[in-house]
Amino acid sequence: QLQLVESGGGLVQPGGSLRLSCAASGFTLEYYAIGWFRQAPGKEREKVSCISKSGSSTNYADSVRGRFTISRDNAKNTAYLQMNSLKPEDTAVYYCWLGGHWGQGTQVTVSS
């Protein structure tokens, strides 16, 4: 069964950090590029970051570049999104994507 499970979301104060994880089962992670997306209330889902199969190439939305870091551990079949210097506008449900499949999402709320 193909499944993606995100975790690591929560409530954090502005300036804080969170590390999201995306655990894949039923996939061999090394065969896929991976994306992180987010959707804030009333807004369309947007791409935050993506990483190539090998991990050698990454890209980021302008709004998160320099604050977020995407990574992957193919041996653990898990991808990560390290989020630093969080802002209230980062509040959203965060989803990982690979191979045409979405996870269920994890809520990130940045508020004082």
C-alpha positions as CSV (number, residue, x, y, z in Angstrom):
1,Q,0.0,0.0,0.0
2,L,1.4,3.4,-1.0
3,Q,1.3,5.8,1.8
4,L,2.9,9.2,2.8
5,V,2.6,10.3,6.4
6,E,3.7,13.8,7.5
7,S,4.5,14.7,11.1
8,G,6.2,17.4,13.1
9,G,3.7,20.2,12.8
10,G,2.4,22.2,15.7
11,L,2.1,25.6,17.3
12,V,5.2,27.7,17.4
13,Q,6.0,31.3,18.1
14,P,7.3,33.7,15.5
15,G,11.0,33.1,15.0
16,G,10.7,29.5,16.1
17,S,11.6,26.3,14.3
18,L,9.9,23.1,13.3
19,R,11.1,20.0,11.5
20,L,8.5,18.2,9.3
21,S,9.0,14.6,8.3
22,C,7.4,12.7,5.5
23,A,7.6,8.9,5.9
24,A,7.0,6.9,2.8
25,S,5.8,3.3,2.7
26,G,5.1,1.3,-0.4
27,F,7.6,3.5,-2.3
28,T,11.3,3.2,-2.8
29,L,12.1,6.8,-2.1
30,E,15.3,6.9,-4.1
31,Y,13.3,6.6,-7.3
32,Y,11.3,9.8,-6.8
33,A,11.7,13.5,-6.5
34,I,9.9,14.9,-3.5
35,G,8.0,18.1,-3.0
36,W,6.6,20.0,0.0
37,F,3.5,22.1,-0.5
38,R,1.3,24.1,1.8
39,Q,-2.2,25.4,1.8
40,A,-3.3,28.3,4.0
41,P,-7.0,28.9,4.8
42,G,-8.8,30.4,1.8
43,K,-5.7,30.1,-0.4
44,E,-4.6,27.7,-3.1
45,R,-2.0,25.0,-2.4
46,E,1.5,26.3,-3.2
47,K,4.8,24.6,-3.7
48,V,7.3,25.3,-0.9
49,S,10.3,23.3,-2.0
50,C,11.4,20.2,-3.9
51,I,14.4,18.0,-4.0
52,S,15.8,15.7,-6.7
53,K,16.0,11.9,-6.5
54,S,19.7,12.1,-5.4
55,G,19.2,15.1,-3.2
56,S,21.8,17.1,-5.2
57,S,19.3,19.6,-6.5
58,T,16.8,21.6,-4.5
59,N,14.7,24.6,-5.0
60,Y,12.5,26.9,-2.8
61,A,9.7,29.4,-3.1
62,D,10.9,32.9,-2.7
63,S,8.9,33.3,0.5
64,V,10.9,30.6,2.3
65,R,14.3,30.6,0.7
66,G,17.0,31.0,3.3
67,R,14.7,29.9,6.1
68,F,13.6,26.4,5.1
69,T,15.8,23.5,4.1
70,I,14.6,20.3,2.4
71,S,16.4,17.1,2.7
72,R,15.9,13.3,2.3
73,D,17.2,10.1,3.8
74,N,16.6,7.4,1.2
75,A,17.8,4.7,3.6
76,K,15.1,5.7,6.0
77,N,12.5,6.3,3.2
78,T,11.9,9.7,4.8
79,A,12.0,13.3,3.6
80,Y,12.3,16.4,5.8
81,L,11.6,20.1,5.8
82,Q,13.5,22.1,8.4
83,M,11.7,25.4,9.0
84,N,13.5,28.2,10.8
85,S,12.7,31.8,11.5
86,L,9.0,31.0,11.1
87,K,6.5,33.8,10.4
88,P,2.8,34.0,10.9
89,E,2.3,33.8,7.2
90,D,3.9,30.4,7.2
91,T,0.8,29.1,8.9
92,A,-0.8,26.4,6.7
93,V,-1.3,22.7,6.3
94,Y,1.9,21.2,4.9
95,Y,1.8,18.3,2.5
96,C,4.5,16.1,1.0
97,W,4.2,14.8,-2.5
98,L,5.9,12.1,-4.5
99,G,5.0,9.9,-7.4
100,G,1.7,11.6,-7.8
101,H,0.6,10.9,-4.2
102,W,-0.1,13.2,-1.4
103,G,0.1,12.8,2.3
104,Q,-2.7,13.8,4.7
105,G,-0.9,16.9,5.8
106,T,0.3,18.4,9.0
107,Q,-0.8,21.6,10.5
108,V,1.8,24.4,11.2
109,T,0.6,27.4,13.2
110,V,2.9,30.3,13.8
111,S,1.4,32.6,16.4
112,S,2.3,34.4,19.6
